[in-house]
Amino acid sequence: MTMQWIQERDEEQRVTSHHGENRHRGDFLALALSHESHAPQLITSLVKKIGIPNESHDNELLLEMVRQHSDLPYEHPMYLTVACALALKNHPTIETWLAIRTLAYHSAEIEYWLDNAMWAYTEIDPDAKHAYIVLAKALFHGVETGKLKSLSERRNTERDNVWTHWKLNEYPLDELWRGLPNSDFMMYEDERRIFGLLSEIAPEIFHQLLGCSTNPFLVDSALLSAGIGAFSPRFRQWEDSVRAAPAAFDPDGKWNGSVVLPLLLVHARNELLQPGKQTPRYEADEEEVASLTAEVTALVHAVVKVLYSRADAQAAMTRWSTWLMRQLLLRKDKAPDDIRSDNFVDNALLDALGEASKGTALILESPSDAAPWEAWCYYCVRSAFANGGFAAAPAYEEFVQQWRLTPEEWLEPSGRGLLKRAQQHINGDEPPGLFANLLAFPIVQADSFFSVWQQLWGNAYYLREVLEYGSPDAGSKKYSDRADASELLLLIARIGLACFDQATARISSDSKTTTKEIADIHAAVTSAAREALHIDDTLNRDKWQQLLQHLAVRRAYWDGSYRNNTVDTVFDGDQRPSVSDYLRYFQVDPAEVLAFLHVCILNDLKISKLKEDLEISSIDLRATIDTIKRLNSLRSQKYPLNGRAIAAMKPLLA
């Protein structure tokens, strides 16, 4: 079975009709073979005229030479295009190219037909292939060295600007993974069709040129011209390019500067994402969605299989999977099983990469050239692979040790590095979130995950000092300094909540996990959250309050006395903090009481037990609801009214 991109398959069903591109190569081949019989010396005369050095060529004057021949069987611009192709075959120099490029600049037909006419000559003249290879190599080197300028000054300025930005970038591999966002492949529009022809008539030389180049913008433009992505993607060309690309990563995962393979992986991901983006999120045909999901999944495995045909596959996987994980962590649209979500492709790629790497030794840490964000993202990759059964879980000891900071280190590289590794992934997700869950996974595999989490929280003692007082050297940035400390502490608390969730999920299958240890970590995280709320007046305060709500709901849900189904319970009614303890804490904010009770009812917890806790906590639910309504009438934006939650309180009010 021939593998195709989805866009490639769909493209075969459409007829292209843009600027005369429906003129197939067969038309130019027929013209190249027959022009001497129906228009003797016309092409030769045009070639001579084009080849006069230092002469300005006027398209209309050249077309007038064609019009002098009556009853020509082909369109007039085709003759001029064939003459340009023959001129380049006879004189494959930059000087000849400059003359023809000027003609193409003023003629859409020549611009879009020239490579087809050149192809025709490679079919009938053995010397043409060699000539065009010489020309393409000269153009590539001319553009790369900056000696061959564009006719557009705007393009020249753009080339200079992106190259300067590239050279100054501290982490250029990040730019490649982003798909060179500040560039436009049309920067090299004049020559890109010649590069596309070279990829077809001499693929080995094409790949050699790209492999030796350090200009990612030129390489990307050449790849697109060769059918790698964008408008005319072809899986076979992509596969051949991956197999031919030079090594891009050392055995330890360090990037060696070769830009070809990273760009090819970026284009593969783009092609995998495209079908989902074009599928309606609502009212789509579910059978078509299921079929498309299966096709894209097959393509994901094909992409990974091609990657793993390379000697540097494991190193490339290390860096690419780290980037894919980053995308998963940064998005709020989770839905990893829905092809209409970007997360579907990234999650599928990570699964396929994990499966392909099974049984091989993973690189244990991020390489020396990695950006600060990569260390924990790769840690998360290894956790995900371990969760999938593809590899062993990473050691948690080094991760835990990174949190041990002295006052002097907080504003130094070690403290700033900790902040950079964490901040990009602390978003508005519901706690604990994917990031915390992946960081927690290795900890939960420990013999005593509660002790490990306690050590983690203990290591962050100085962060609690910063949260309460600010660091002495923060100066005017004391508030942001305290907010930074709060975010880091919040991440540790979320890791604790994730440990709780993962441990409860395996109670029945893991004899090592005890309900006492699960209850202990619940109590410890609750204590940590309440401690933080006592001293935190930054914008993160609401996040701590949200975390406490999640802890409270779990306290009720995993208590057998609140559920009709008492299988796999963690708490008994006497353990602290109790549900009534949480209610007493929430009662200072009526909206918090309402939110907690609403979630409990949605989880089908016993109404009788909730009534009992309201009574123990001395909370008048009817008065609480009246207070919420009154506050809403005064300041509706600050105190929004949740009608569904209030309606759900009827059983508790009965």
C-alpha positions in Angstrom: 0.0 0.0 0.0 1.4 3.4 -1.0 1.3 5.8 1.9 -0.1 9.3 1.2 -0.8 12.4 3.2 -4.5 13.2 3.5 -4.0 16.4 1.6 -2.0 14.6 -1.1 -4.8 12.1 -1.6 -7.5 14.8 -1.8 -5.3 16.8 -4.2 -5.3 14.0 -6.7 -9.1 14.4 -7.0 -8.9 18.1 -7.9 -7.9 19.7 -11.1 -5.4 22.6 -10.8 -6.0 25.7 -12.9 -3.9 28.5 -11.6 -2.0 30.7 -14.0 -2.1 28.1 -16.8 -0.6 25.3 -14.7 -3.0 23.0 -16.5 -0.5 23.1 -19.3 0.9 19.6 -18.6 4.5 18.6 -19.2 3.4 16.6 -22.2 2.5 19.9 -23.9 6.0 21.3 -23.5 7.6 18.0 -24.5 5.6 18.0 -27.7 6.5 21.6 -28.4 10.2 21.0 -27.7 10.1 18.1 -30.2 8.1 19.8 -32.9 8.9 23.5 -33.0 11.4 23.2 -35.8 8.8 21.6 -38.1 6.1 24.3 -37.7 8.1 27.3 -36.7 11.7 27.0 -38.1 14.3 29.0 -36.3 11.8 30.7 -34.0 13.1 29.2 -30.8 16.7 29.6 -31.9 16.1 33.3 -32.6 14.5 33.8 -29.3 17.4 32.1 -27.5 19.9 34.3 -29.3 18.0 37.4 -28.3 17.8 36.3 -24.7 21.5 35.4 -24.6 22.8 38.8 -25.6 24.7 39.9 -22.5 23.9 43.2 -20.8 20.8 43.8 -22.8 17.5 44.7 -21.3 14.9 42.2 -22.6 11.3 43.3 -23.2 8.7 40.6 -23.0 6.5 42.3 -25.5 9.3 42.6 -28.1 10.0 38.9 -27.7 6.4 37.9 -27.9 6.1 40.1 -31.1 8.8 37.8 -32.6 6.5 34.9 -31.9 3.4 36.6 -33.3 5.2 37.1 -36.6 4.7 33.4 -37.2 1.1 32.7 -38.1 -1.0 29.6 -37.3 1.1 28.4 -34.4 -0.4 25.4 -32.7 0.5 26.5 -29.2 0.0 29.6 -27.1 2.6 32.3 -27.8 4.0 32.4 -24.2 4.8 28.7 -24.5 7.3 29.4 -27.2 9.0 32.0 -25.1 9.1 29.7 -22.1 10.7 26.9 -24.2 13.2 29.4 -25.5 14.1 30.3 -21.9 14.5 26.7 -21.0 16.8 26.1 -24.0 18.8 29.2 -23.2 19.5 27.9 -19.7 20.4 24.5 -21.1 22.9 26.1 -23.5 24.3 28.6 -20.9 23.6 27.4 -17.3 25.1 30.5 -15.7 23.8 33.0 -13.2 24.1 35.7 -15.9 21.7 33.8 -18.1 19.4 33.2 -15.2 19.3 36.9 -14.3 18.1 37.7 -17.8 15.4 35.0 -17.7 14.4 35.8 -14.2 13.6 39.3 -15.3 11.4 37.9 -18.1 9.6 35.7 -15.6 9.2 38.6 -13.2 6.9 40.2 -15.8 5.2 37.1 -17.1 3.1 34.8 -15.0 3.3 32.2 -17.8 7.1 32.0 -17.8 7.2 32.0 -14.0 4.8 29.0 -13.7 5.7 27.1 -16.8 9.5 27.3 -16.9 10.3 24.2 -14.8 7.9 22.2 -17.0 9.7 23.3 -20.1 13.1 22.5 -18.5 11.8 19.1 -17.6 10.9 18.5 -21.2 14.4 19.1 -22.4 15.8 16.6 -19.8 13.6 14.0 -21.5 15.0 14.6 -25.0 18.5 15.9 -24.5 21.0 14.1 -22.2 23.0 17.3 -21.8 20.1 19.2 -20.4 20.0 17.3 -17.1 23.7 18.0 -16.5 23.2 21.7 -17.5 20.3 22.2 -15.2 22.1 20.5 -12.3 25.0 23.0 -12.8 22.5 25.9 -12.9 20.7 24.8 -9.8 23.9 24.3 -7.7 25.1 27.8 -8.8 21.7 29.4 -7.9 21.7 27.6 -4.5 25.2 28.7 -3.6 24.5 32.2 -4.9 21.4 32.6 -2.7 23.1 31.0 0.3 26.1 33.3 0.2 24.0 36.3 -0.4 25.6 37.1 -3.8 22.4 36.4 -5.7 19.9 39.0 -4.7 16.1 39.1 -5.3 14.6 41.6 -7.7 12.5 42.8 -4.8 14.3 45.0 -2.3 11.6 44.0 0.2 12.6 40.4 -0.2 16.3 41.2 0.2 15.6 43.1 3.4 13.4 40.3 4.7 16.2 37.8 4.0 18.7 39.9 5.9 16.4 40.4 8.9 15.5 36.7 9.4 19.1 35.7 9.0 20.2 38.2 11.6 17.5 37.0 13.9 18.5 33.4 13.4 22.2 34.0 14.1 21.3 35.9 17.4 18.9 33.2 18.6 20.2 31.5 21.7 18.1 28.4 21.1 17.8 28.1 17.3 16.3 24.5 17.5 13.3 26.0 19.1 12.8 28.2 16.0 13.0 25.1 13.8 10.4 23.3 15.9 8.1 26.4 15.6 8.4 26.1 11.8 10.5 29.3 11.4 7.5 31.6 12.4 9.2 34.8 11.4 10.0 33.7 7.8 8.2 33.3 4.5 9.2 30.6 2.1 8.4 32.9 -0.8 11.5 34.9 0.1 13.1 32.6 -2.5 10.3 32.5 -4.9 12.5 33.3 -7.9 14.6 30.2 -7.6 12.4 27.7 -5.8 11.0 26.1 -8.9 14.5 25.3 -10.1 15.2 23.7 -6.8 12.0 21.7 -7.2 13.2 20.5 -10.6 16.6 19.5 -9.2 14.9 17.4 -6.5 13.2 15.5 -9.3 16.0 15.0 -11.9 18.9 14.6 -9.4 17.5 13.9 -5.9 21.0 12.8 -4.5 22.5 16.2 -5.4 19.4 18.0 -4.1 19.8 16.3 -0.7 23.5 17.0 -0.7 23.0 20.7 -1.2 20.4 20.9 1.6 22.5 18.8 3.9 25.5 21.1 3.6 23.4 24.3 4.1 23.2 26.2 7.4 20.4 28.5 6.1 17.1 27.1 7.4 15.0 29.5 5.4 16.6 28.5 2.1 16.4 24.8 3.0 12.7 25.1 4.0 11.9 26.9 0.7 13.7 24.2 -1.2 11.9 21.4 0.7 8.5 23.0 -0.1 9.4 23.2 -3.8 10.2 19.5 -3.7 6.8 18.5 -2.5 7.6 18.2 1.1 4.7 20.3 2.5 2.4 23.3 2.0 0.6 23.2 -1.3 1.6 19.9 -2.9 2.8 17.5 -0.2 3.9 14.1 -1.2 4.7 11.4 1.4 7.1 9.6 -0.8 9.3 12.7 -1.2 9.1 13.4 2.5 10.2 9.8 3.3 13.1 9.9 0.8 14.2 13.2 2.2 14.2 11.9 5.8 16.2 8.9 4.8 18.7 11.1 2.9 19.0 13.9 5.5 22.3 14.1 7.3 22.6 13.2 11.0 21.1 16.1 13.0 21.7 14.9 16.6 24.6 13.4 18.5 24.2 10.2 20.5 23.5 12.2 23.7 20.7 14.2 21.9 22.7 17.3 21.3 21.8 19.1 18.1 24.7 19.4 15.6 23.3 22.3 13.6 21.8 20.4 10.7 18.5 21.9 9.9 17.0 19.4 7.4 15.7 16.7 9.7 14.0 19.0 12.2 12.3 20.9 9.4 11.1 17.6 7.8 9.6 16.5 11.2 7.8 19.9 11.5 6.3 19.4 8.0 5.2 15.9 8.9 3.4 17.2 12.0 1.8 20.0 10.0 0.4 17.4 7.5 -0.9 15.3 10.3 -2.6 18.3 11.9 -4.3 19.6 8.7 -7.2 17.0 8.4 -8.3 17.7 12.0 -8.3 21.4 11.4 -10.5 21.0 8.3 -13.1 18.8 10.1 -16.1 20.6 11.7 -16.1 20.4 15.4 -19.9 20.2 15.5 -22.4 18.3 13.4 -19.7 16.3 11.6 -20.4 12.9 10.1 -19.1 10.6 12.9 -18.4 7.8 10.5 -16.2 10.1 8.4 -14.5 11.3 11.5 -13.8 7.7 12.6 -12.4 6.9 9.2 -10.2 10.0 9.1 -9.0 9.2 12.7 -7.9 5.7 11.5 -6.1 7.2 8.5 -4.2 9.8 10.5 -3.3 7.2 13.1 -1.8 5.0 10.4 0.1 8.0 9.0 1.5 8.8 12.5 2.9 5.3 12.8 4.3 5.5 9.2 6.1 8.8 10.1 7.6 7.3 13.2 8.7 4.2 11.3 10.5 6.3 8.8 12.2 8.3 11.5 13.3 5.1 13.2 15.0 3.9 10.0 17.7 6.5 10.8 20.9 5.9 12.8 20.2 9.0 14.9 16.5 8.1 15.5 16.7 7.8 19.3 18.5 11.1 19.7 16.0 12.8 17.3 13.1 11.3 19.2 14.5 12.7 22.4 14.4 16.3 21.2 11.2 16.0 19.0 9.2 14.3 21.7 10.2 17.0 24.2 8.8 19.6 21.9 5.6 17.6 21.3 5.2 17.3 25.1 5.6 21.0 25.4 2.7 21.6 23.0 0.5 19.2 25.0 1.3 21.0 28.3 0.7 24.4 26.9 -2.7 23.8 25.4 -6.0 24.1 27.3 -7.9 22.1 24.6 -7.2 18.6 26.0 -9.4 16.0 24.1 -6.5 13.7 23.1 -8.9 11.2 21.5 -10.6 13.7 19.1 -8.9 14.3 15.8 -10.4 17.8 15.8 -8.1 18.7 18.7 -4.4 19.5 18.0 -3.7 17.3 21.0 -4.8 14.2 19.1 -1.8 14.3 16.8 0.8 15.2 19.4 -0.5 12.6 21.8 -0.6 10.0 19.0 3.0 10.9 18.0 4.2 10.6 21.5 2.5 7.2 21.9 4.0 5.9 18.6 7.5 7.3 19.6 7.3 5.5 22.9 6.2 2.3 21.3 9.1 2.5 18.7 11.6 3.2 21.5 10.5 0.2 23.6 13.4 -2.0 24.4 16.0 0.6 23.7 18.0 2.7 26.2 16.5 6.2 26.5 18.8 9.2 26.9 18.5 9.9 30.6 18.7 13.7 30.6 18.4 16.8 28.4 21.6 17.5 26.4 23.9 20.5 27.1 22.4 22.7 24.4 18.8 22.3 25.5 16.7 25.3 26.4 15.7 25.6 30.1 12.1 24.4 29.4 13.3 21.1 28.0 14.5 19.4 31.1 11.2 18.9 32.8 9.3 18.4 29.5 11.7 15.5 28.7 11.1 14.2 32.3 7.4 14.3 31.4 8.1 12.4 28.2 9.8 9.6 30.1 7.0 9.6 32.6 4.5 9.2 29.8 6.5 6.4 28.2 6.6 4.7 31.6 2.9 5.1 32.1 2.4 3.5 28.6 4.6 0.6 29.5 7.3 1.5 27.0 10.1 2.4 29.5 11.1 2.6 33.1 10.0 5.6 35.1 12.7 8.3 35.5 14.4 8.7 38.8 12.6 11.3 40.9 15.6 12.0 43.3 17.2 14.6 41.1 13.9 16.3 40.5 13.2 16.5 44.2 16.6 17.8 44.9 16.3 20.7 42.5 13.8 22.4 44.9 16.3 22.7 47.7 17.2 26.4 47.4 19.1 28.6 49.8 18.3 32.3 50.1 21.4 33.1 48.0 20.3 30.8 45.2 16.8 32.0 44.7 17.7 35.0 42.5 20.7 33.2 41.1 20.7 30.8 38.0 19.6 27.8 40.0 16.5 29.6 41.3 15.8 31.3 38.0 16.2 28.0 36.2 13.7 26.3 38.5 11.2 29.1 37.7 11.8 28.9 33.9 11.3 25.1 33.9 8.0 25.4 35.8 6.4 28.6 34.7 5.6 27.8 31.1 3.3 25.0 32.1 1.4 26.4 35.1 -1.7 27.4 33.4 -5.4 27.7 34.1 -6.2 24.0 33.9 -8.3 22.3 36.6 -6.0 20.9 39.3 -3.9 18.9 39.2 -3.4 19.1 35.5 -1.3 17.1 33.0 2.0 18.7 34.0 1.6 17.9 37.7 0.4 14.4 36.9 3.4 13.6 34.8 5.8 15.0 37.3 4.0 13.0 40.0 4.1 9.6 38.2 7.7 8.7 39.1 7.1 9.7 42.8 4.0 7.5 43.0 6.2 4.5 42.0 8.3 5.0 45.1 7.9 2.7 48.1 6.6 5.6 50.1 5.3 8.4 47.8 4.1 10.4 50.8 7.6 10.6 52.3 8.9 11.7 48.9 6.3 14.4 48.6 7.0 15.5 52.1 10.7 15.8 51.2 9.7 17.9 48.1 7.6 20.3 50.2 10.3 20.5 52.8 12.9 21.3 50.3 10.8 24.3 49.3 10.9 25.8 52.8 12.7 29.0 51.5 10.0 29.5 48.9 7.5 29.8 51.7 9.6 32.4 53.3 9.7 34.3 50.0 5.9 34.0 49.6 5.3 35.5 53.0 8.0 38.2 53.2 9.7 38.4 49.8 13.4 37.9 49.3 15.7 40.6 50.7 17.2 41.4 47.3 14.0 41.6 45.3 13.8 45.4 45.7 10.9 47.0 43.9 9.9 43.6 42.4 8.9 42.2 45.8 5.3 41.5 44.6 6.3 39.6 41.5 9.0 37.8 43.5 6.3 36.6 46.0 4.0 35.6 43.1 6.8 33.5 41.6 7.3 31.7 44.8 3.6 31.1 45.1 3.4 29.5 41.6 6.2 27.1 42.4 4.6 26.1 45.7 1.3 25.7 43.9 3.0 23.3 41.5 4.3 21.2 44.4 0.8 21.1 45.9 -0.7 20.0 42.6 1.9 17.3 42.4 0.7 16.1 45.8 -2.9 16.1 44.5 -1.8 14.1 41.5 -0.1 11.6 43.7 -3.4 11.2 45.6 -5.3 10.7 42.4 -2.9 8.2 41.0 -2.6 6.2 44.2 -6.4 6.0 44.6 -6.7 4.7 41.0 -4.5 1.7 41.8 -5.8 0.8 45.4 -7.3 -2.5 44.3 -4.4 -3.5 42.0 -1.3 -2.5 44.1 -0.7 -4.2 47.4 2.0 -1.7 48.3 -0.4 1.3 48.3 -2.1 1.7 51.7 -5.1 3.8 52.4 -3.3 5.3 55.3 -0.5 6.7 53.1 -3.2 8.1 50.7 -5.0 9.7 53.6 -1.7 11.1 54.9 -0.8 12.8 51.6 -4.3 14.3 51.4 -4.0 15.8 54.9 -0.5 17.1 54.1 -1.5 18.8 50.9 -4.6 20.3 52.5 -2.4 21.7 55.3 0.0 23.1 52.7 -2.8 24.8 50.8 -4.3 26.3 54.0 -0.8 27.5 55.0 -0.3 29.1 51.6 -3.8 30.8 51.8 -2.8 32.2 55.1 0.2 34.1 53.7 -0.6 34.5 50.0 -2.2 37.7 48.9 -1.0 37.5 45.2 -3.2 36.8 42.2 -2.5 33.1 42.8 -4.8 33.1 45.8 -7.8 31.9 43.8 -5.7 29.0 42.5 -5.0 27.9 46.0 -8.7 28.2 46.9 -9.5 26.1 43.8 -7.0 23.4 44.9 -8.7 23.3 48.3 -12.0 22.7 46.7 -10.6 19.7 44.8 -9.2 18.3 48.0 -12.5 18.8 49.8 -14.5 16.9 47.1 -12.0 14.1 47.1 -12.3 13.8 50.9 -16.0 13.3 50.5 -15.9 11.1 47.4 -13.4 8.6 48.8 -15.2 8.3 52.1 -17.4 5.2 52.1 -20.0 6.8 54.3 -20.8 9.3 51.5 -21.2 6.8 48.7 -23.7 4.1 48.0 -20.9 2.1 46.5 -18.3 1.5 49.2 -15.7 -0.3 47.1 -12.1 1.2 47.2 -12.6 3.8 50.0 -9.8 5.7 51.5 -11.3 7.6 54.5 -13.6 6.7 57.3 -15.8 9.3 59.0 -13.3 10.1 61.8 -10.2 11.1 59.8 -9.2 14.7 59.6 -9.6 17.0 57.9 -13.3 15.9 57.7 -15.9 17.2 55.3 -17.3 19.4 58.0 -13.8 20.9 58.5 -13.8 21.9 54.9 -17.3 23.4 55.2 -16.2 25.5 58.2 -13.3 26.8 56.3 -15.4 27.6 53.2 -18.2 29.3 55.1 -16.4 32.7 55.1 -17.3 32.8 51.3 -20.8 31.6 50.6 -19.9 31.0 46.9 -17.3 28.4 48.0 -19.9 26.5 50.1 -22.3 26.5 47.2 -19.6 25.3 44.7 -18.5 22.5 47.0 -22.0 21.2 47.7 -22.9 21.4 44.0 -20.0 19.2 43.0 -20.8 16.7 45.7 -24.4 16.4 44.4 -23.2 16.0 40.8 -21.0 13.1 42.1 -24.2 11.5 43.6 -22.9 11.7 47.2 -25.4 11.0 50.0 -27.7 13.9 50.7 -28.2 12.8 54.3 -24.4 12.9 55.0 -24.1 16.4 53.5 -27.1 17.6 55.6 -25.4 16.2 58.7 -22.1 18.1 57.8 -24.0 21.3 57.3 -25.5 21.0 60.7 -22.2 20.1 62.3 -20.6 23.2 60.6 -23.5 25.4 61.7 -24.2 26.5 58.1 -27.7 27.7 57.3 -27.8 26.8 53.6 -30.9 28.9 52.9 -29.3 31.9 54.4 -26.1 31.2 52.4 -28.0 31.2 49.2 -29.8 34.5 50.2 -26.4 36.1 50.9 -25.1 35.0 47.4 -28.2 36.5 45.7 -27.9 39.7 47.6 -24.2 40.1 46.8 -25.0 39.4 43.1 -27.6 42.2 43.1 -24.9 44.6 44.4 -22.0 43.6 42.2 -22.9 41.0 39.6 -19.5 40.7 38.0 -17.6 40.1 41.3 -20.3 37.8 42.6 -21.8 35.8 39.7 -24.9 33.8 40.3 -24.8 30.1 39.4 -28.5 29.3 38.8 -27.8 25.6 38.2 -25.9 25.2 41.4 -28.7 26.9 43.4 -31.3 24.7 41.7 -29.3 21.6 42.6 -29.6 22.5 46.4 -33.3 21.6 46.6 -32.6 18.2 48.1 -30.5 19.8 50.8 -33.1 22.4 51.6 -35.9 19.8 51.8 
